[in-house]
């Protein structure tokens, strides 16, 4: 299905009948803007309008869909071609719709997870990661070129990584909450006090949590095991 060819045929047949776009629109019960969109290829007639439109213009539905007049002896062949085109078009539309659903769902889930910036719950990381994966999958499906697919997926992952790291840093330094996006989590005990110390192993730095769940709980951010770190009380 080629909306541009169909639009050109509609415009040609309409002009042959000396109709304006408003005349054709009135016969079909639509607006002249709808007819304008059809003729410029920016839209395609609704399925329910194909029969009334073809009757008004004096062509078959098949000719309207393929966007050209068909010789009588080619009607069957053209009809077969149209069926194949419609099946392909349907598959493409289903693919586009599924991709849009993935993209919208990913954006909504990711945005929703960041509304809970100051909440200490692992569900934030679960939902935000799920949102990123859905967005990456949608962008991967939108692009046909392999390099474009990989570039789009990598871009999403890099941006998401930066956002997650920023979220964790703000959570620790501003809200005194443990980071959520960690490579691993280890618990040890302070030899002098016997109190548990939780180490959150992150890619760029480590976060140490002292006096866990107590009023004087505090965090230390260390870039490595030697640096004494930044205390966050």
C-alpha positions in Angstrom: 0.0 0.0 0.0 1.3 3.4 -1.1 -0.6 6.3 0.4 1.1 8.7 -2.0 -0.1 6.8 -5.1 -3.6 6.4 -3.7 -3.7 10.1 -2.9 -2.6 11.0 -6.4 -5.3 8.8 -7.9 -8.0 10.3 -5.7 -6.9 13.8 -6.7 -6.8 12.9 -10.4 -10.3 11.3 -10.3 -11.8 14.1 -8.3 -10.5 16.7 -10.7 -11.8 14.7 -13.7 -15.2 15.1 -12.1 -14.7 18.8 -11.5 -15.2 18.3 -7.8 -13.5 20.4 -5.1 -12.1 18.7 -2.0 -15.1 20.0 -0.2 -17.5 18.4 -2.7 -15.9 15.0 -2.3 -15.8 15.4 1.5 -19.5 16.2 1.6 -20.4 13.1 -0.4 -18.4 10.9 2.1 -19.4 12.8 5.3 -15.9 13.8 6.1 -14.0 17.1 6.3 -12.1 18.6 3.4 -9.0 18.4 5.6 -9.3 14.6 5.6 -9.5 14.6 1.8 -6.5 16.9 1.6 -4.5 14.5 3.8 -5.4 11.6 1.5 -4.4 13.4 -1.6 -1.0 14.6 -0.2 -0.2 11.1 1.1 -0.2 12.2 4.7 -3.1 9.9 5.5 -5.0 6.9 4.1 -8.8 6.6 3.9 -10.4 4.6 6.7 -11.3 1.0 5.8 -15.0 1.9 6.2 -14.7 4.6 3.6 -13.0 2.6 0.9 -16.2 1.3 -0.7 -18.1 4.6 -0.6 -15.0 6.4 -1.9 -14.5 4.0 -4.8 -18.2 4.2 -5.7 -18.0 8.0 -5.7 -14.9 8.1 -7.9 -16.0 5.3 -10.2 -13.2 2.8 -9.5 -12.8 -0.5 -7.7 -11.6 -0.7 -4.1 -8.6 -2.6 -5.4 -7.7 0.2 -7.8 -8.0 2.7 -5.0 -5.7 0.7 -2.7 -3.0 0.1 -5.3 -3.3 3.7 -6.4 -3.6 3.1 -10.2 -6.3 2.1 -12.7 -6.1 -1.6 -13.7 -6.9 -3.1 -17.1 -9.9 -5.5 -17.1 -7.7 -8.5 -17.9 -5.4 -7.8 -14.9 -8.1 -7.5 -12.2 -7.5 -10.9 -10.7 -3.7 -10.5 -10.7 -4.0 -7.0 -9.2 -6.4 -8.3 -6.6 -3.9 -11.0 -5.6 -1.1 -8.4 -5.4 -3.4 -6.2 -3.2 -4.0 -9.1 -0.8 -0.3 -9.7 -0.4 0.3 -6.0 0.1 -2.5 -5.8 2.7 -1.0 -8.7 4.6 2.4 -7.1 4.6 0.9 -3.8 5.6 -1.0 -5.5 8.5 2.2 -7.1 9.8 4.0 -3.8 9.6 1.2 -2.0 11.5 1.2 -4.7 14.2 4.9 -4.3 14.5 4.7 -0.5 14.8 1.9 -0.7 17.3 3.8 -3.2 19.5 6.9 -1.0 19.2 4.9 2.1 20.3 3.5 0.1 23.3 7.0 -0.9 24.3 8.3 2.7 24.1 5.4 4.2 26.0 5.4 1.5 28.7 9.2 2.0 29.1 9.0 5.7 29.4 6.1 5.6 31.9 7.7 2.9 34.1 11.1 4.7 34.0 9.6 8.1 34.8 7.4 6.6 37.5 10.5 5.0 39.2 12.2 8.4 39.4 9.3 9.9 41.3 10.5 7.8 44.2 14.0 9.3 44.2 14.2 9.4 48.0 12.6 6.1 48.7 14.7 3.2 50.1 13.2 0.3 48.2 14.7 -2.1 45.7 11.6 -1.8 43.5 12.9 1.5 42.3 15.9 -0.2 40.7 13.8 -3.1 39.4 11.2 -0.8 37.7 13.7 1.7 36.3 15.8 -1.1 34.9 12.7 -2.7 33.3 11.8 0.7 31.8 15.3 1.1 30.3 15.2 -2.3 28.8 11.7 -1.7 27.2 12.9 1.6 25.7 16.1 0.0 24.4 14.0 -2.8 22.8 11.6 -0.3 21.2 14.4 1.8 19.7 16.0 -1.4 18.5 12.8 -2.3 16.7 12.4 1.2 15.2 15.6 1.1 13.3 16.2 -1.2 10.4 20.0 -0.7 9.9 22.0 -3.0 12.3 24.5 -0.2 13.2 21.6 2.2 14.0 20.0 -0.5 16.2 23.2 -1.0 18.2 23.9 2.7 18.5 20.4 3.4 19.8 20.6 0.6 22.3 24.1 1.7 23.6 22.9 5.3 23.8 20.0 4.3 26.0 22.2 2.2 28.2 24.9 4.9 28.7 22.3 7.6 29.5 20.5 5.2 31.9 23.8 4.3 33.6 24.6 8.0 34.1 21.1 8.7 35.4 21.2 5.8 37.8 24.6 6.8 39.2 23.4 10.3 39.7 20.3 9.0 41.5 22.4 6.9 43.8 24.8 9.8 44.6 22.0 12.1 45.4 20.3 9.4 47.5 23.4 8.9 49.6 24.6 12.5 49.9 21.2 14.3 50.2 18.8 11.8 51.6 21.2 9.5 53.5 19.7 6.4 51.8 21.6 3.4 50.5 22.4 3.2 46.8 20.1 0.9 44.8 22.2 0.2 41.6 25.1 -1.9 42.9 27.4 -4.6 41.5 27.3 -6.4 44.8 26.5 -5.8 48.5 28.7 -7.1 51.3 28.1 -7.1 55.1 31.0 -7.2 57.6 31.5 -6.3 61.2 33.5 -3.5 62.7 36.2 -5.3 64.8 36.2 -2.5 67.4 32.5 -2.1 68.0 31.0 -5.4 66.6 28.5 -3.3 64.6 27.6 -4.4 61.0 29.1 -2.4 58.2 27.4 -2.7 54.8 29.6 -2.1 51.7 27.8 -1.3 48.4 30.1 -2.1 45.6 29.5 0.2 42.7 31.4 0.6 39.4 32.9 4.1 40.1 33.1 4.1 43.9 32.1 2.2 47.0 29.6 3.2 49.6 30.0 2.1 53.3 27.1 2.2 55.6 27.8 2.5 59.3 25.5 2.2 62.4 22.9 0.6 60.2 19.3 1.6 61.0 20.3 3.7 63.9 19.8 7.4 64.6 23.5 8.2 64.1 23.7 6.2 60.8 26.2 7.6 58.3 27.7 6.8 55.0 31.3 7.0 53.7 31.9 7.2 49.9 35.3 5.9 48.9 36.7 6.0 45.4 39.1 3.1 46.3 40.1 1.1 49.4 42.9 3.5 50.2 41.1 6.8 50.1 39.6 7.7 53.5 36.4 8.8 51.8 33.7 11.4 52.0 31.6 11.2 55.2 27.9 11.8 54.8 26.0 12.3 58.0 
